[in-house]
Amino acid sequence: MYIPEILRRRLAPARRLEWYPPFRALRLKVLELDTDWRRVRLLLPLAPNRNPGGGMFGGAMACLADPIAALACNRVFPGHQVWTRELQLDFRHEGRSDMELRFVFDGEQERVIRERLAARGRATPLFEYAFFDRTGRVCVDIRCRVAIRPHDYRPEGDATQGHSHDE
């Protein structure tokens, strides 16, 4: 769904996330979203995301898990390009209820990333977060590595590429 610019600017960040086209079909609900994205809780309802076996569709969880760490880094480290470089989901238990994604951006991890950016101009940190079922049980562990690069970053020896696959 296209959101006109004037409406997009008027919507609260949580509502914009819910209306973000890739998430709209998932019927995502924002439970908590710090303005600096250091703490995020999102509800992924089972009903519109049920697989043929009756559990939560893994593709819906992957779609939701993919950009969260990158969006948080984009907020915490303005002036950088940020994208998901690697995403791993470990489906430990089948989700048979609504699922809650919980992401926390740890202060110590931020400090390490800032040091890395100051020393090398880029960083490729790993974030770990999870999906929880209605009882609070971890159903899916998420490991997401993001690439954080300055806007003008070009890999050595290749001025045409927008990002690097090194590190």
PyMOL commands that set and color helices and strands:
alter all, ss='L'
color gray80, all
select helices_A, chain A and resi 5-10+13-19+21-24+47-49+58-65+68-76+107-120
alter helices_A, ss='H'
color red, helices_A
select strands_A, chain A and resi 29-33+39-44+80-91+99-104+126-132+138-150
alter strands_A, ss='S'
color yellow, strands_A
deselect
rebuild
show_as cartoon
